[in-house]
């Protein structure tokens, strides 16, 4: 028979493990390798291109795509920013294109956390660590290196314009403190 203190400790450990799982944190604080990201890219390339091509038809300075249960039908919305009359304006736009919605749902199931567009770079975050580390794939049409905040690793993929990246604030801060 277990002592009450051992039962309490086991219950606390089990509760912490459940909370980590519910928060979407696997406990892994090391980003996927370039090879793992490349495989993810290959498995999801068609959906990535569908979203990329749709966003290319929109004319905004920056955008992010988020899943929204607030709009009837559990759809995705684009939060976009545009500069007009010397003001920064933000608004939301529901996505109504069926092919894009299917691609977004598929990417979400495959682990895509967020999609951002800013500074000519389309960024798909597929992994987020427990401390300000993101990892994913990025696209830049002009072939230049993606412009991503706190970028610490970036390598081209086999397809022109596509890269895998790691953005790690702490590592970036240390590298740029000199």
Backbone as numpy.savetxt, mean C-alpha at the origin, in Angstrom:
# Nx Ny Nz CAx CAy CAz Cx Cy Cz
-2.19 -30.04 37.17 -3.03 -28.86 37.17 -2.15 -27.61 37.17
-2.53 -26.62 36.33 -1.75 -25.38 36.22 -2.04 -24.44 37.38
-1.02 -23.73 37.77 -1.19 -22.70 38.78 -1.97 -21.54 38.17
-2.71 -20.77 38.98 -3.47 -19.62 38.45 -2.60 -18.61 37.73
-1.36 -18.37 38.21 -0.49 -17.38 37.57 -0.06 -17.85 36.17
0.14 -19.16 36.00 0.50 -19.70 34.70 -0.68 -19.59 33.75
-1.89 -19.87 34.23 -3.10 -19.73 33.42 -3.29 -18.28 32.99
-3.05 -17.37 33.90 -3.20 -15.94 33.60 -2.19 -15.51 32.54
-0.94 -15.93 32.68 0.09 -15.58 31.71 -0.23 -16.17 30.34
-0.70 -17.41 30.30 -1.07 -18.05 29.03 -2.23 -17.31 28.39
-3.19 -16.89 29.18 -4.34 -16.15 28.66 -3.91 -14.80 28.09
-3.00 -14.13 28.76 -2.51 -12.83 28.28 -1.75 -13.00 26.97
-0.91 -14.03 26.88 -0.17 -14.28 25.64 -1.13 -14.59 24.51
-2.13 -15.41 24.76 -3.13 -15.74 23.75 -3.89 -14.49 23.32
-4.26 -13.65 24.26 -4.98 -12.41 23.94 -4.12 -11.48 23.09
-2.85 -11.34 23.43 -1.95 -10.49 22.63 -1.80 -11.03 21.21
-1.69 -12.34 21.08 -1.57 -12.95 19.75 -2.83 -12.67 18.92
-3.99 -12.82 19.54 -5.26 -12.55 18.84 -5.34 -11.08 18.44
-4.95 -10.17 19.32 -4.98 -8.75 18.99 -4.05 -8.43 17.83
-2.86 -9.03 17.80 -1.94 -8.82 16.67 -2.54 -9.33 15.37
-3.18 -10.49 15.41 -3.80 -11.02 14.20 -4.96 -10.14 13.73
-5.77 -9.67 14.67 -6.90 -8.81 14.30 -6.45 -7.47 13.77
-5.30 -6.99 14.22 -4.81 -5.69 13.74 -4.13 -5.80 12.39
-4.03 -7.02 11.86 -3.42 -7.19 10.55 -1.91 -7.28 10.60
-1.36 -7.38 11.78 0.10 -7.45 11.94 0.50 -8.90 12.15
1.32 -9.41 11.28 1.73 -10.80 11.40 2.86 -10.96 12.41
3.36 -9.86 12.94 4.48 -9.93 13.84 5.80 -9.80 13.09
5.75 -9.91 11.80 6.95 -9.79 10.97 7.26 -8.32 10.78
8.45 -7.90 11.16 8.81 -6.51 10.99 9.94 -6.36 9.98
10.08 -7.36 9.13 11.06 -7.32 8.06 10.29 -7.34 6.75
10.53 -6.38 5.89 9.76 -6.36 4.63 10.06 -7.57 3.77
9.15 -7.92 2.88 9.40 -9.02 1.96 10.65 -8.73 1.12
11.26 -9.78 0.64 12.44 -9.62 -0.22 12.01 -9.15 -1.60
12.97 -8.68 -2.37 12.68 -8.28 -3.74 12.11 -9.43 -4.55
12.58 -10.64 -4.29 12.07 -11.82 -5.00 10.61 -12.07 -4.64
10.26 -11.95 -3.35 8.87 -12.14 -2.93 7.96 -11.09 -3.55
8.41 -9.85 -3.61 7.62 -8.78 -4.21 7.48 -9.02 -5.71
8.54 -9.49 -6.35 8.48 -9.78 -7.79 7.44 -10.85 -8.08
7.39 -11.90 -7.29 6.38 -12.95 -7.46 4.98 -12.36 -7.27
4.81 -11.53 -6.23 3.51 -10.89 -6.00 3.12 -10.05 -7.21
4.06 -9.29 -7.74 3.81 -8.46 -8.92 3.37 -9.32 -10.10
4.08 -10.39 -10.37 3.74 -11.27 -11.49 2.35 -11.86 -11.34
1.99 -12.23 -10.12 0.66 -12.81 -9.86 -0.47 -11.80 -9.99
-0.17 -10.52 -9.87 -1.20 -9.48 -9.85 -1.02 -8.43 -10.94
-0.16 -8.68 -11.88 0.19 -7.68 -12.90 -1.02 -7.16 -13.67
-1.92 -8.03 -14.05 -3.08 -7.59 -14.83 -3.94 -6.61 -14.04
-4.19 -6.92 -12.78 -4.99 -6.01 -11.93 -4.25 -4.70 -11.67
-2.95 -4.77 -11.45 -2.16 -3.56 -11.25 -2.26 -2.64 -12.47
-2.16 -3.23 -13.66 -2.25 -2.45 -14.89 -3.65 -1.88 -15.11
-4.68 -2.63 -14.74 -6.05 -2.13 -14.87 -6.25 -0.87 -14.04
-5.79 -0.90 -12.79 -5.91 0.27 -11.91 -5.04 1.40 -12.43
-3.81 1.09 -12.83 -2.90 2.11 -13.37 -3.53 2.81 -14.57
-4.08 2.05 -15.51 -4.65 2.62 -16.72 -5.87 3.49 -16.40
-6.67 3.07 -15.42 -7.83 3.87 -15.02 -7.40 5.20 -14.39
-6.43 5.14 -13.50 -5.98 6.37 -12.83 -5.32 7.33 -13.82
-4.74 6.79 -14.89 -4.10 7.64 -15.90 -5.13 8.49 -16.64
-6.40 8.09 -16.62 -7.44 8.87 -17.29 -7.91 10.04 -16.45
-7.53 10.07 -15.17 -7.94 11.14 -14.26 -6.84 12.19 -14.20
-7.22 13.42 -13.98 -6.25 14.52 -14.00 -6.19 15.19 -12.63
-5.47 14.55 -11.69 -5.34 15.10 -10.36 -3.87 15.10 -9.96
-3.51 16.00 -9.07 -2.14 16.11 -8.59 -1.73 14.93 -7.69
-2.67 14.46 -6.90 -2.41 13.29 -6.06 -3.73 12.59 -5.77
-3.63 11.27 -5.53 -4.83 10.48 -5.27 -4.48 9.36 -4.31
-5.46 8.90 -3.58 -5.33 7.65 -2.86 -6.65 6.90 -2.99
-6.56 5.60 -3.02 -7.76 4.78 -3.16 -7.98 4.05 -1.86
-9.18 4.14 -1.36 -9.52 3.50 -0.11 -10.83 2.73 -0.28
-10.94 1.63 0.46 -12.17 0.87 0.50 -13.14 1.60 1.41
-14.40 1.71 1.00 -15.37 2.44 1.80 -16.65 1.64 1.97
-17.04 1.44 3.21 -18.33 0.80 3.49 -19.41 1.85 3.66
-19.03 3.12 3.60 -19.98 4.20 3.82 -20.83 4.47 2.59
-20.33 4.07 1.43 -21.09 4.26 0.21 -21.86 2.98 -0.05
-23.12 3.08 -0.44 -23.95 1.90 -0.66 -23.26 0.95 -1.63
-23.19 -0.31 -1.27 -22.59 -1.30 -2.15 -21.14 -1.62 -1.82
-20.63 -1.12 -0.70 -19.24 -1.39 -0.31 -18.30 -1.25 -1.50
-18.01 -0.05 -1.88 -17.20 0.21 -3.06 -15.88 0.85 -2.68
-15.16 1.29 -3.66 -13.89 2.00 -3.46 -14.09 3.45 -3.84
-13.37 4.31 -3.15 -13.44 5.73 -3.47 -12.03 6.24 -3.72
-11.94 7.25 -4.54 -10.68 7.92 -4.77 -10.72 9.23 -4.00
-9.74 9.42 -3.14 -9.57 10.71 -2.51 -8.56 11.44 -3.35
-8.96 12.52 -3.96 -8.01 13.19 -4.85 -7.81 14.63 -4.43
-6.69 15.15 -4.85 -6.31 16.51 -4.51 -6.04 17.26 -5.79
-6.49 18.47 -5.87 -6.15 19.30 -7.01 -5.89 20.71 -6.53
-5.08 21.41 -7.26 -4.74 22.78 -6.92 -5.58 23.69 -7.81
-6.32 24.56 -7.19 -7.15 25.48 -7.96 -7.31 26.79 -7.23
-7.14 27.86 -7.93 -7.30 29.20 -7.36 -6.51 29.36 -6.06
-5.26 28.91 -6.08 -4.33 29.03 -4.95 -4.80 28.32 -3.69
-5.68 27.33 -3.85 -6.14 26.58 -2.69 -5.89 25.10 -2.94
-5.66 24.39 -1.88 -5.55 22.95 -1.94 -6.94 22.39 -1.66
-7.50 21.70 -2.62 -8.86 21.18 -2.48 -8.82 19.66 -2.42
-9.59 19.08 -1.52 -9.67 17.63 -1.40 -11.14 17.22 -1.52
-11.35 16.12 -2.19 -12.70 15.60 -2.32 -12.64 14.10 -2.55
-13.81 13.45 -2.63 -13.85 12.01 -2.85 -14.72 11.71 -4.05
-14.36 10.66 -4.75 -15.05 10.27 -5.97 -15.22 8.75 -5.96
-16.45 8.26 -6.00 -16.62 6.80 -6.06 -16.18 6.25 -7.41
-15.63 5.07 -7.40 -15.23 4.40 -8.65 -16.42 3.57 -9.10
-16.82 3.74 -10.35 -17.99 3.05 -10.89 -17.65 2.03 -11.98
-16.40 2.00 -12.43 -15.99 1.09 -13.51 -15.89 -0.34 -12.96
-16.66 -1.27 -13.53 -16.69 -2.64 -13.03 -15.32 -3.32 -13.08
-14.59 -3.17 -14.18 -13.29 -3.82 -14.32 -12.31 -3.31 -13.26
-12.38 -2.02 -12.97 -11.49 -1.42 -11.96 -11.88 -1.91 -10.57
-13.18 -1.97 -10.29 -13.63 -2.47 -8.99 -13.20 -3.92 -8.78
-13.33 -4.75 -9.81 -12.90 -6.15 -9.70 -11.39 -6.23 -9.46
-10.62 -5.41 -10.16 -9.17 -5.39 -9.97 -8.82 -4.95 -8.55
-9.49 -3.92 -8.05 -9.22 -3.44 -6.69 -9.56 -4.50 -5.65
-10.68 -5.18 -5.83 -11.05 -6.24 -4.88 -10.03 -7.37 -4.91
-9.58 -7.72 -6.10 -8.58 -8.78 -6.24 -7.26 -8.37 -5.57
-6.83 -7.13 -5.78 -5.60 -6.64 -5.16 -5.72 -6.62 -3.64
-6.88 -6.23 -3.16 -7.10 -6.20 -1.71 -6.99 -7.60 -1.12
-7.60 -8.58 -1.81 -7.51 -9.97 -1.35 -6.07 -10.48 -1.41
-5.29 -9.96 -2.36 -3.90 -10.39 -2.51 -2.98 -9.69 -1.50
-3.52 -8.78 -0.69 -2.73 -8.15 0.36 -2.36 -6.70 0.13
-2.86 -6.07 -0.93 -2.56 -4.66 -1.16 -3.23 -3.81 -0.09
-2.43 -3.05 0.63 -2.93 -2.25 1.76 -3.46 -0.89 1.31
-2.71 -0.20 0.46 -3.07 1.14 0.01 -2.56 1.36 -1.40
-3.21 2.30 -2.08 -2.76 2.72 -3.40 -2.71 4.24 -3.38
-1.55 4.79 -3.75 -1.35 6.23 -3.77 -0.81 6.66 -5.13
-1.15 7.87 -5.50 -0.50 8.48 -6.66 -0.08 9.89 -6.25
1.19 10.18 -6.42 1.70 11.50 -6.10 3.06 11.67 -6.77
3.38 12.86 -7.19 4.69 13.19 -7.77 5.06 12.21 -8.90
4.10 11.96 -9.79 4.30 11.09 -10.96 4.59 9.64 -10.62
4.30 9.22 -9.40 4.55 7.85 -8.97 3.27 7.22 -8.46
2.95 6.06 -9.00 1.82 5.26 -8.53 2.40 4.19 -7.62
1.92 4.13 -6.41 2.50 3.29 -5.36 1.45 2.33 -4.81
1.74 1.04 -4.86 0.88 0.00 -4.28 1.60 -0.56 -3.05
1.10 -0.25 -1.88 1.71 -0.76 -0.64 1.15 -2.16 -0.38
2.03 -3.16 -0.35 1.57 -4.53 -0.14 1.99 -5.08 1.22
2.80 -4.35 1.94 3.23 -4.78 3.26 3.51 -3.55 4.11
3.06 -3.61 5.35 3.33 -2.52 6.28 3.83 -3.14 7.58
4.99 -2.71 8.03 5.57 -3.24 9.25 4.99 -2.58 10.48
5.46 -3.03 11.63 4.96 -2.49 12.88 5.54 -1.12 13.20
6.60 -0.74 12.48 7.16 0.58 12.72 7.51 1.26 11.40
6.73 2.16 10.99 6.91 3.03 9.82 7.75 2.47 8.66
7.48 1.23 8.29 8.12 0.61 7.13 7.03 0.15 6.18
7.14 0.55 4.92 6.22 0.08 3.87 7.03 -0.61 2.79
6.38 -1.52 2.09 7.02 -2.21 0.99 5.96 -2.47 -0.07
6.37 -2.42 -1.34 5.39 -2.69 -2.38 5.98 -2.53 -3.76
5.09 -2.25 -4.70 5.51 -2.01 -6.08 5.07 -0.60 -6.46
5.83 0.00 -7.36 5.54 1.36 -7.80 5.69 1.43 -9.31
4.96 2.36 -9.89 5.03 2.57 -11.34 5.31 4.04 -11.62
6.18 4.25 -12.57 6.45 5.61 -13.03 6.60 5.56 -14.54
5.70 6.23 -15.25 5.62 6.14 -16.71 6.87 6.63 -17.41
7.56 7.62 -16.83 8.73 8.19 -17.51 10.00 7.36 -17.29
9.90 6.25 -16.57 11.04 5.36 -16.38 12.02 5.81 -15.32
11.81 7.00 -14.74 12.70 7.46 -13.68 12.38 6.73 -12.38
13.29 6.84 -11.44 13.11 6.22 -10.14 11.84 6.77 -9.49
11.03 5.91 -8.85 9.81 6.40 -8.17 10.15 7.44 -7.11
9.26 8.40 -6.94 9.41 9.45 -5.94 8.52 9.08 -4.76
9.10 8.38 -3.79 8.36 7.86 -2.64 9.02 8.39 -1.37
8.21 8.86 -0.44 8.74 9.38 0.82 9.49 8.29 1.58
10.64 8.63 2.11 11.47 7.78 2.96 11.96 6.51 2.25
12.18 6.61 0.95 12.64 5.49 0.14 14.04 5.05 0.56
14.19 3.76 0.88 15.49 3.23 1.27 15.99 2.14 0.35
15.09 1.46 -0.36 15.47 0.45 -1.34 14.53 0.58 -2.53
15.08 0.42 -3.72 14.25 0.48 -4.92 15.00 -0.19 -6.06
14.36 -1.17 -6.68 14.97 -1.90 -7.78 13.94 -2.06 -8.90
14.37 -1.96 -10.14 13.43 -2.16 -11.25 12.98 -3.61 -11.34
11.74 -3.79 -11.75 11.21 -5.12 -12.06 11.46 -5.39 -13.54
11.08 -6.54 -14.01 11.34 -6.91 -15.40 10.51 -6.12 -16.40
9.43 -5.49 -15.95 8.54 -4.74 -16.82 8.88 -3.26 -16.73
9.05 -2.61 -17.87 9.42 -1.19 -17.89 8.49 -0.33 -17.05
9.08 0.55 -16.26 8.33 1.50 -15.45 7.96 0.98 -14.07
8.09 -0.32 -13.84 7.70 -0.92 -12.55 8.93 -1.18 -11.68
8.77 -0.96 -10.37 9.84 -1.11 -9.39 9.28 -1.77 -8.13
10.13 -2.44 -7.38 9.76 -2.81 -6.02 10.51 -1.87 -5.09
9.92 -1.58 -3.96 10.52 -0.57 -3.07 10.31 -0.94 -1.60
11.16 -0.35 -0.78 10.99 -0.34 0.68 11.15 1.11 1.10
10.21 1.58 1.89 10.27 2.93 2.47 10.30 2.75 3.99
11.42 3.12 4.60 11.63 2.90 6.03 12.04 4.24 6.65
11.12 4.86 7.37 11.38 6.18 7.92 12.62 6.20 8.82
12.73 5.24 9.73 13.86 5.25 10.67 15.19 5.11 9.94
15.28 4.18 9.01 16.52 4.01 8.26 16.82 5.26 7.42
15.79 5.81 6.80 15.96 7.02 5.99 16.46 8.18 6.86
15.87 8.33 8.04 16.25 9.41 8.97 17.72 9.30 9.35
18.17 8.09 9.64 19.57 7.88 10.03 20.48 8.19 8.83
20.12 7.72 7.64 20.94 7.94 6.45 21.02 9.41 6.10
19.98 10.17 6.35 19.93 11.57 5.95 20.24 12.54 7.07
20.69 12.05 8.21 21.03 12.91 9.34 22.44 13.48 9.19
23.17 12.98 8.25 24.57 13.38 8.08 24.72 14.75 7.50
